[in-house]
Amino acid sequence: MATPLSARPSRRRRALLAAAGLLAVCAATAVTAPTAPAATAPATAATPGAAQAAAEVSPLAQYGALEVCGTTLCGENGQPVQLRGMSTHGTQWFEHCVTPASLDVLANDWGADVLRVSTYVQEDGYETDPEYFTDLASRIIDQATERGMYVIVDWHMLSPGDPNANTDLAKRFFTDITARHGDQDNLLYEIANEPSGVPWSSIKSYAEEMVPVVRAGDPDAVVLVGTRAWSSLGVSEGSDESEVVADPVNADNIMYTFHFYAASHQDAYLAALSRAADQLPMFVTEFGTQEYTGDGPDDFASAQRYLDLLAEKNISWTNWNYSDDFRTGAVFETGTCSSGNWADPGALKEAGVWIRDRIG
């Protein structure tokens, strides 16, 4: 009988166990080695060393600096990588959900590889206090980095849907963030969350203006470019991936983003993503098992079809969202962020249990 997903150790835990087991084997071998028996510590002495080595087995330690190779994401040794993790909700509303304790749970208990830090531009976000929201994003980046996770720095433009409406603010934000973190190997930069109401040519021109800004402070980082119609590859506005394939952004080491909400975005969206992934490097930086509002009933069957495709095509993903918002798309029950009961299984909504079991 197959082991239930919730009962299986996460990838992180399997790596930790492997590291601990390897050290234990080495220690046991050293005990029986005839060359230096007196100088060898007993096998039980390997436990602290195993714990120390295990603590170093993190996504960043495993994969190092990321880069785009062909149509996929690769680690520094050229091996394909599929990152799996969570997106924060807007930090202007749910800062209290992103703490050292909550990130301990995400990194160590859930086994997440990546955290997407969503800095809204409008909606009481960055434009109201650029220094505060830059400091806040920077603090969360530091906390995720301490736990060995990758970080997507999400410029969460939403309304207006034209990314060019906020170009000056975007330049300031990414210049400030790369000045602080550009020497790190674990950052990816999402320069436009969900463009809408504008043609692909406008999004492309914005990207070609913004990529050099990021590169000035972090020359080797992967940059993530939003696509037309709320990052649906244009499907939500009657187009498809062909416009991007025919006229890609003129820059290296970039990926294109796709967002979906499984109860709303069905066959046409899934098919467009599948076709695009054969020709373009794709990253699903936001998705939910619910309707496009992030609320409503979960469609786990549809969501699993997407995750199966993402695994098949080696497409990385982050789920929306790591908060206790009242909507069904938030993983925690309302009040969890105030109580701090992050590790309590009873604090998870149904969607939270489902996605936790698929991250690890």
Secondary structure, DSSP 8 states (H G I E B T S, - for coil): ----GGGS--HHHHHHHHHHHHHHHHHHHHHH-TT-STT---GGGHHHHHHHHHHH--HHHHH-S-EEETTEEE-TTS-B---EEEE---HHHHGGGSSHHHHHIIIIIS--SEEEEEEESSTTSGGG-HHHHHHHHHHHHHHHHHTT-EEEEEEE--SS--GGGGHHHHHHHHHHHHHHHTT-SSEEEE--S---SS-HHHHHHHHHHHHHHHHHH-TT-EEEE--HHHHSTTGGGT--THHHHHS--S-SSEEEEEEEETTT--HHHHHHHHHHHTTS-EEEEEEESS-TTS-S---HHHHHHHHHHHHHHT-EEEEE--S--SSTTSSB-TTHHHHT-TT-GGGB-HHHHHHHHHH-
